[in-house]
Amino acid sequence: QPMGEGPFPAVLVMHENRGLNPYIRDVARRFAVAGFLALAPDGLAPIGGYPGNDDEGRSMQRSLDQAKLRQDMLNSALYLKSHELSSGNLAATGFCWGGGTTNYLATELGEKLQAAAPFYGAAAATERVPNISAALQVHYAENDNWVNELRPEFEEALLASNVTHEMHVYPGTRHGFHNYSTPRYDAAAADLAWERIVGFF
């Protein structure tokens, strides 16, 4: 949480496909420094939490009931929105798996979510896009074939439903470019994306 009494606008931060690693914890910390009440839930909590390394975390996350895991994130969003330090204005962001889950939450939360910024995540289900009330800021890596193949249909659905949105592609980057703990990290792209998302929220 930021310094001061609050209430603060709130941001839910959702991890990649490996649990709440130090990188995602740091993203939540940076949001607090920027003035937001931030919550980064650990999807691996039901089976012991993030194990201390990403490889094991990835295996653990694969073993979970994916519907329950998404429900945990949705419940986390509702908890954060109603938190005593929250202003009630809620945003969500996430990376990789968390990016896809950000899009999912936008379809499920409707007017309860004010803004969402998915990073290189699977698009929302097309038939659910009309339920989106949040403004979206969508971040793509240039070299990320599977995720990017979903973009045209997603963009078309957002336009058809008059969802406020902007989409950014970061030239020369790969999936995961925001994560400084991997070789795919691109400092310039990550800094620009951070500047955009904080301004947008």
Backbone bond lengths (Angstrom), bond angles and torsions (degrees), N, CA, C in turn:
res aa  C-N    CA-C-N  psi(-1)  N-CA   C-N-CA  omega(-1)  CA-C   N-CA-C  phi
1 Q - - - 1.453 - - 1.516 109.14 -
2 P 1.351 116.91 152.74 1.459 119.72 179.51 1.526 111.27 -73.17
3 M 1.312 115.38 169.86 1.461 120.64 170.06 1.527 108.15 -66.57
4 G 1.319 117.02 151.50 1.452 120.34 175.47 1.514 112.54 107.26
5 E 1.309 115.39 -179.38 1.458 122.18 -172.03 1.525 113.25 -86.58
6 G 1.327 117.52 -27.43 1.451 120.07 -172.78 1.518 110.29 81.44
7 P 1.336 119.40 -173.06 1.463 124.41 2.44 1.529 112.26 -72.89
8 F 1.329 114.44 161.17 1.462 121.79 -177.19 1.529 110.15 -122.10
9 P 1.336 117.37 149.57 1.457 118.23 168.07 1.531 108.82 -63.20
10 A 1.319 116.70 147.86 1.469 120.53 -170.71 1.523 112.02 -113.59
11 V 1.328 115.33 145.10 1.467 121.52 177.55 1.528 109.77 -131.26
12 L 1.327 115.64 124.72 1.462 121.67 171.20 1.517 108.26 -89.78
13 V 1.339 116.86 128.93 1.469 122.46 -177.88 1.527 108.49 -115.07
14 M 1.334 116.63 117.35 1.472 119.88 -175.45 1.524 111.61 -109.84
15 H 1.303 113.83 133.05 1.468 121.79 -172.77 1.521 112.95 -73.81
16 E 1.320 113.53 175.05 1.466 121.27 177.51 1.530 108.56 -77.21
17 N 1.306 116.46 -153.79 1.471 121.14 -175.51 1.524 112.14 -91.49
18 R 1.342 116.28 35.16 1.476 119.19 -173.74 1.519 113.50 -146.39
19 G 1.317 117.56 12.36 1.454 120.02 178.68 1.519 113.62 88.07
20 L 1.317 114.09 -177.43 1.470 121.58 -173.18 1.529 110.51 -81.93
21 N 1.333 115.08 83.52 1.464 119.38 -179.55 1.537 110.87 -85.12
22 P 1.331 117.71 172.90 1.467 119.95 -176.42 1.530 113.55 -58.23
23 Y 1.315 117.81 -33.01 1.464 121.03 179.02 1.530 111.18 -60.58
24 I 1.323 117.12 -46.75 1.469 120.23 -178.49 1.535 110.68 -69.63
25 R 1.324 116.57 -37.62 1.469 119.34 173.88 1.533 110.20 -56.51
26 D 1.317 115.57 -39.79 1.457 120.55 -178.39 1.528 110.90 -69.40
27 V 1.323 118.05 -36.12 1.463 120.71 176.21 1.536 109.72 -59.92
28 A 1.337 116.12 -44.22 1.470 120.22 178.24 1.533 110.45 -62.24
29 R 1.328 116.41 -42.20 1.469 120.35 178.13 1.531 110.55 -60.17
30 R 1.315 116.59 -41.98 1.471 120.54 -178.76 1.527 111.00 -65.85
31 F 1.321 117.34 -35.21 1.466 119.24 175.40 1.528 110.86 -64.23
32 A 1.332 116.42 -39.70 1.463 119.37 178.21 1.531 110.75 -63.31
33 V 1.322 117.01 -41.02 1.464 121.24 177.07 1.531 110.08 -60.54
34 A 1.344 116.16 -34.61 1.470 121.41 -179.14 1.531 112.80 -80.72
35 G 1.350 117.15 -1.81 1.455 119.98 173.68 1.518 115.96 106.70
36 F 1.317 116.93 12.21 1.462 120.89 -179.10 1.526 111.99 -108.43
37 L 1.322 116.07 145.83 1.460 121.43 166.91 1.522 105.85 -77.68
38 A 1.316 118.25 119.58 1.466 120.89 -172.26 1.523 110.83 -121.27
39 L 1.315 115.20 139.74 1.463 122.01 176.05 1.523 108.77 -128.57
40 A 1.319 115.88 125.75 1.463 121.85 176.16 1.530 107.87 -118.37
41 P 1.330 117.94 92.62 1.465 120.42 -178.97 1.522 111.57 -72.02
42 D 1.314 115.75 149.66 1.465 121.21 176.28 1.521 108.83 -100.77
43 G 1.324 115.99 107.15 1.463 120.18 179.50 1.512 113.67 -60.64
44 L 1.335 116.60 -18.61 1.472 120.71 -178.93 1.530 112.57 -87.05
45 A 1.320 117.08 -0.29 1.473 120.56 -177.05 1.537 113.59 -52.58
46 P 1.352 119.83 -40.27 1.463 119.23 -178.88 1.532 113.99 -63.55
47 I 1.341 116.80 -18.84 1.472 118.73 179.94 1.529 111.17 -120.61
48 G 1.342 115.46 30.58 1.456 119.60 172.01 1.509 115.74 109.21
49 G 1.336 117.91 -11.00 1.460 120.09 178.30 1.516 113.26 88.03
50 Y 1.326 114.76 173.21 1.471 121.14 -179.41 1.531 109.64 -53.20
51 P 1.354 117.30 127.23 1.461 120.39 -170.45 1.526 115.47 -82.33
52 G 1.331 117.47 -4.63 1.461 118.92 179.95 1.508 113.51 106.73
53 N 1.330 117.52 -11.12 1.463 119.98 173.07 1.527 109.85 -145.87
54 D 1.326 114.78 148.95 1.465 120.31 -172.11 1.526 113.47 -69.26
55 D 1.326 117.56 -34.44 1.469 119.89 -177.75 1.529 111.02 -63.09
56 E 1.312 115.86 -47.40 1.459 120.09 178.70 1.530 110.21 -67.63
57 G 1.331 115.44 -37.74 1.457 120.25 178.14 1.517 111.75 -60.38
58 R 1.328 116.11 -39.33 1.470 121.50 179.64 1.525 110.13 -62.91
59 S 1.318 116.53 -44.54 1.473 120.55 178.86 1.523 110.99 -63.65
60 M 1.320 116.29 -41.43 1.466 120.45 179.99 1.530 110.73 -63.62
61 Q 1.332 116.32 -43.31 1.463 118.85 -177.57 1.527 111.28 -65.73
62 R 1.338 116.20 -36.39 1.476 120.50 177.71 1.526 111.41 -62.26
63 S 1.322 116.86 -28.95 1.462 121.08 -175.33 1.528 113.27 -79.24
64 L 1.321 116.90 -11.88 1.464 120.57 -175.35 1.532 111.85 -78.34
65 D 1.315 116.14 156.66 1.459 122.76 169.26 1.535 106.28 -70.56
66 Q 1.334 116.44 112.58 1.458 119.85 -171.20 1.533 112.86 -66.42
67 A 1.312 117.07 -32.53 1.470 119.94 177.94 1.525 110.40 -66.55
68 K 1.323 116.50 -40.70 1.470 120.26 178.19 1.523 110.53 -67.49
69 L 1.331 116.47 -37.65 1.464 120.82 179.53 1.532 110.18 -62.37
70 R 1.318 116.77 -44.08 1.469 120.20 176.99 1.528 111.10 -64.09
71 Q 1.318 115.62 -38.80 1.473 119.14 178.79 1.528 110.67 -63.82
72 D 1.338 116.30 -36.91 1.471 119.71 176.53 1.532 110.74 -60.24
73 M 1.327 116.16 -39.87 1.465 119.46 179.55 1.533 110.52 -69.16
74 L 1.311 117.33 -40.26 1.464 121.09 177.65 1.526 110.53 -62.31
75 N 1.331 116.20 -44.11 1.465 120.30 177.82 1.530 111.09 -63.46
76 S 1.330 116.24 -36.41 1.465 120.33 177.48 1.523 110.65 -62.87
77 A 1.330 116.13 -40.26 1.464 120.90 178.84 1.530 110.74 -62.45
78 L 1.321 116.34 -44.62 1.470 120.31 -179.25 1.528 110.95 -66.78
79 Y 1.333 116.19 -39.01 1.462 120.95 176.71 1.535 110.36 -60.44
80 L 1.324 115.17 -46.69 1.462 120.08 -177.77 1.529 111.10 -65.09
81 K 1.319 117.13 -42.35 1.476 121.16 -178.93 1.525 111.29 -59.59
82 S 1.333 116.21 -37.34 1.465 120.31 -176.42 1.533 113.16 -94.29
83 H 1.342 117.62 3.04 1.459 121.87 -179.65 1.528 110.35 -59.93
84 E 1.326 116.20 145.98 1.477 120.00 -176.24 1.529 113.03 -61.74
85 L 1.347 117.44 -24.46 1.462 120.10 178.99 1.528 113.00 -92.01
86 S 1.333 116.44 -1.58 1.463 120.92 -178.22 1.518 110.63 -89.21
87 S 1.325 115.68 140.88 1.468 121.37 175.63 1.525 111.39 -76.03
88 G 1.333 116.26 -11.17 1.458 120.48 -174.96 1.514 112.61 96.07
89 N 1.340 116.62 -12.61 1.462 120.59 174.31 1.522 108.48 -86.09
90 L 1.332 116.05 118.39 1.461 121.41 -171.89 1.515 111.72 -118.38
91 A 1.324 115.43 132.84 1.461 122.79 171.47 1.525 108.27 -122.25
92 A 1.323 115.43 159.18 1.465 120.55 177.09 1.521 109.31 -136.58
93 T 1.315 115.08 143.13 1.452 120.59 171.95 1.518 108.48 -142.03
94 G 1.320 115.43 160.57 1.457 120.03 178.39 1.514 109.78 -169.28
95 F 1.299 114.67 166.01 1.459 121.75 -170.51 1.525 109.46 -128.32
96 C 1.338 116.98 132.22 1.471 120.64 179.09 1.538 108.22 60.16
97 W 1.312 119.07 -117.01 1.473 120.38 176.50 1.527 110.37 -54.05
98 G 1.324 116.35 -41.45 1.456 120.51 179.03 1.525 113.17 -66.68
99 G 1.336 116.39 -27.14 1.466 120.32 175.49 1.521 110.88 -67.82
100 G 1.327 115.87 -46.09 1.458 119.81 175.91 1.520 111.52 -62.19
101 T 1.322 116.29 -37.13 1.460 120.66 179.81 1.530 111.03 -71.70
102 T 1.326 116.95 -30.01 1.470 120.52 173.26 1.529 109.97 -60.82
103 N 1.329 116.33 -46.30 1.467 120.31 177.59 1.529 110.92 -62.59
104 Y 1.318 116.06 -40.34 1.464 120.58 178.08 1.528 110.78 -61.54
105 L 1.336 116.89 -46.55 1.466 119.72 -179.79 1.526 111.53 -61.80
106 A 1.341 116.63 -34.95 1.465 119.42 178.50 1.527 110.76 -60.86
107 T 1.332 117.01 -36.62 1.466 119.68 179.63 1.520 111.71 -77.01
108 E 1.320 117.42 -29.25 1.470 121.01 -174.93 1.523 113.42 -88.67
109 L 1.329 116.66 -32.42 1.462 120.13 -174.52 1.525 113.22 -88.67
110 G 1.316 117.50 -19.07 1.457 120.32 178.58 1.518 112.09 53.18
111 E 1.326 116.72 -125.96 1.461 121.56 -174.81 1.529 113.75 -72.05
112 K 1.318 117.38 -7.96 1.467 120.00 178.35 1.536 111.73 -75.25
113 L 1.341 116.42 -16.09 1.467 121.30 -179.56 1.522 108.70 -111.77
114 Q 1.342 115.99 126.04 1.458 119.79 -176.60 1.533 113.52 -90.42
115 A 1.322 117.06 -33.90 1.466 120.29 -176.82 1.522 109.55 -151.09
116 A 1.334 115.74 151.09 1.464 120.53 179.86 1.523 109.34 -146.50
117 A 1.325 115.42 140.19 1.461 120.56 -178.75 1.530 109.77 -136.26
118 P 1.326 117.45 85.00 1.460 120.48 178.01 1.530 112.13 -76.93
119 F 1.315 116.08 140.31 1.460 122.49 173.78 1.523 108.97 -108.51
120 Y 1.329 115.15 122.14 1.467 123.86 176.26 1.529 112.58 35.07
121 G 1.338 113.29 56.62 1.469 119.99 -178.97 1.510 111.83 -117.01
122 A 1.313 116.35 158.65 1.459 121.60 177.08 1.524 109.43 -59.28
123 A 1.319 115.82 140.98 1.458 121.65 -179.97 1.521 110.41 -64.35
124 A 1.328 115.31 156.74 1.465 120.68 172.98 1.525 109.10 -65.83
125 A 1.320 115.99 153.38 1.464 120.55 175.13 1.529 108.50 -60.28
126 T 1.328 116.36 127.61 1.466 121.11 -172.94 1.521 112.48 -54.57
127 E 1.326 116.66 -41.44 1.464 119.24 -176.74 1.525 112.34 -70.28
128 R 1.351 117.14 -14.20 1.469 121.04 -179.52 1.537 112.38 -97.34
129 V 1.319 117.32 -10.65 1.464 121.01 -176.92 1.536 113.08 -56.66
130 P 1.356 120.01 -36.93 1.467 118.98 178.37 1.531 114.12 -59.28
131 N 1.339 117.89 -17.35 1.472 121.18 178.28 1.529 112.70 -79.17
132 I 1.334 117.52 -10.16 1.473 120.36 -175.32 1.518 110.24 -75.27
133 S 1.329 114.73 127.01 1.462 121.71 176.17 1.533 110.53 -111.23
134 A 1.331 116.84 -26.47 1.466 122.15 -178.63 1.522 111.12 -65.27
135 A 1.324 115.79 151.63 1.459 121.03 167.46 1.535 108.03 -78.75
136 L 1.337 116.44 137.77 1.466 120.75 -176.73 1.522 111.56 -111.81
137 Q 1.323 114.99 138.98 1.460 121.96 168.25 1.527 105.72 -124.29
138 V 1.320 115.80 108.28 1.470 120.85 -169.58 1.523 109.43 -104.98
139 H 1.339 116.26 130.09 1.460 122.20 -175.90 1.527 110.19 -113.79
140 Y 1.336 115.37 127.11 1.464 121.48 -179.24 1.523 111.08 -122.75
141 A 1.330 115.74 143.78 1.455 121.02 166.34 1.530 107.71 -83.47
142 E 1.318 117.29 146.71 1.471 119.25 -178.94 1.528 111.27 -65.96
143 N 1.324 116.27 -42.41 1.459 120.62 -176.03 1.532 109.88 -103.38
144 D 1.315 115.21 83.15 1.467 121.66 -173.68 1.535 107.12 -156.56
145 N 1.322 115.31 69.93 1.463 120.68 -165.63 1.521 114.47 -55.41
146 W 1.340 117.20 -48.66 1.465 118.85 -173.18 1.525 111.24 -62.22
147 V 1.330 116.94 -48.04 1.458 120.67 -179.45 1.528 110.58 -65.64
148 N 1.332 116.57 -42.77 1.458 120.28 -175.01 1.525 112.89 -69.59
149 E 1.318 116.92 -26.31 1.469 119.98 176.51 1.529 111.44 -63.68
150 L 1.327 116.68 -24.97 1.466 121.25 -179.07 1.532 111.98 -83.71
151 R 1.314 116.49 -10.90 1.473 120.15 -171.96 1.529 113.96 -65.28
152 P 1.342 120.24 -49.19 1.470 118.97 -173.52 1.528 113.42 -57.03
153 E 1.328 116.94 -44.32 1.467 119.90 179.91 1.539 110.62 -66.26
154 F 1.329 116.11 -38.77 1.462 121.43 178.85 1.530 110.02 -62.79
155 E 1.331 115.51 -47.46 1.463 120.43 -178.28 1.532 110.63 -62.62
156 E 1.310 115.50 -42.02 1.470 120.87 178.93 1.532 110.78 -60.91
157 A 1.334 115.66 -42.84 1.467 120.33 -179.96 1.521 111.54 -67.09
158 L 1.329 117.18 -39.00 1.468 120.90 177.87 1.526 110.81 -63.35
159 L 1.328 116.08 -42.44 1.467 120.44 178.38 1.524 110.85 -64.87
160 A 1.326 116.28 -43.31 1.467 120.75 -178.48 1.524 111.65 -63.08
161 S 1.329 116.70 -30.07 1.466 121.03 -178.59 1.528 112.89 -98.43
162 N 1.342 115.75 6.43 1.472 120.86 179.77 1.522 112.72 55.72
163 V 1.330 116.60 38.23 1.469 121.02 175.83 1.532 108.25 -79.97
164 T 1.324 116.48 126.77 1.465 120.72 176.37 1.523 108.39 -63.83
165 H 1.325 116.95 122.48 1.471 118.63 -177.83 1.522 111.07 -156.79
166 E 1.327 113.61 156.37 1.460 122.02 169.27 1.517 107.42 -138.94
167 M 1.317 115.96 148.17 1.467 120.61 -178.25 1.521 108.89 -127.21
168 H 1.329 115.54 136.31 1.458 121.23 -178.96 1.525 109.90 -126.16
169 V 1.325 115.99 132.61 1.471 121.94 175.13 1.530 107.08 -113.66
170 Y 1.322 116.01 134.45 1.468 120.83 -176.65 1.528 109.00 -104.74
171 P 1.345 117.02 109.00 1.463 121.88 -173.44 1.531 112.95 -57.64
172 G 1.320 114.11 136.54 1.467 120.69 174.56 1.513 114.95 76.54
173 T 1.340 117.89 2.73 1.463 120.00 -176.56 1.515 112.09 -93.88
174 R 1.319 114.73 161.59 1.462 122.28 176.19 1.529 109.58 -116.45
175 H 1.319 115.13 163.63 1.457 122.05 176.01 1.529 109.04 -50.44
176 G 1.320 116.44 127.17 1.465 120.04 179.81 1.516 114.26 95.67
177 F 1.342 117.75 12.58 1.473 119.86 -172.40 1.519 113.98 -62.53
178 H 1.332 117.96 -18.74 1.473 119.88 -177.81 1.531 112.19 -82.06
179 N 1.320 116.88 -16.40 1.470 121.70 -173.77 1.527 110.63 -87.46
180 Y 1.336 115.32 107.29 1.471 119.91 -175.60 1.523 113.92 -74.39
181 S 1.332 117.50 -1.63 1.470 118.72 179.18 1.525 111.72 -96.36
182 T 1.342 117.43 9.27 1.464 120.12 179.00 1.532 109.89 -125.99
183 P 1.337 117.17 161.35 1.474 120.75 179.21 1.533 113.06 -67.74
184 R 1.330 117.93 -12.92 1.466 120.90 -178.90 1.523 112.15 -84.32
185 Y 1.316 116.75 -3.77 1.472 121.43 -178.54 1.524 110.77 -57.61
186 D 1.334 115.17 134.40 1.467 122.12 174.97 1.530 106.96 -125.81
187 A 1.316 116.08 104.92 1.469 121.11 -171.46 1.521 112.38 -59.79
188 A 1.330 117.38 -45.24 1.469 120.00 -177.05 1.521 110.81 -64.33
189 A 1.324 116.73 -44.01 1.466 120.99 180.00 1.529 110.46 -66.59
190 A 1.331 116.50 -41.82 1.464 120.68 -179.46 1.530 110.86 -63.39
191 D 1.327 116.88 -41.33 1.469 120.88 179.55 1.525 110.97 -65.48
192 L 1.325 116.46 -42.37 1.461 120.65 179.45 1.530 110.64 -64.92
193 A 1.321 116.16 -43.42 1.460 120.32 179.31 1.526 110.96 -62.27
194 W 1.329 116.31 -40.11 1.465 120.18 179.39 1.523 111.54 -63.79
195 E 1.321 115.43 -44.15 1.465 120.98 177.94 1.533 110.02 -59.49
196 R 1.325 116.10 -42.30 1.457 120.54 179.79 1.533 112.15 -65.69
197 I 1.311 116.07 -45.36 1.470 118.85 -173.44 1.530 110.57 -69.94
198 V 1.320 118.62 -40.60 1.459 121.03 179.33 1.532 109.57 -64.43
199 G 1.316 116.76 -42.80 1.461 120.31 177.36 1.527 112.04 -62.84
200 F 1.316 115.83 -40.96 1.462 121.93 -178.08 1.521 110.38 -66.15
201 F 1.343 116.69 -46.41 1.468 120.15 179.56 1.522 111.15 -68.04
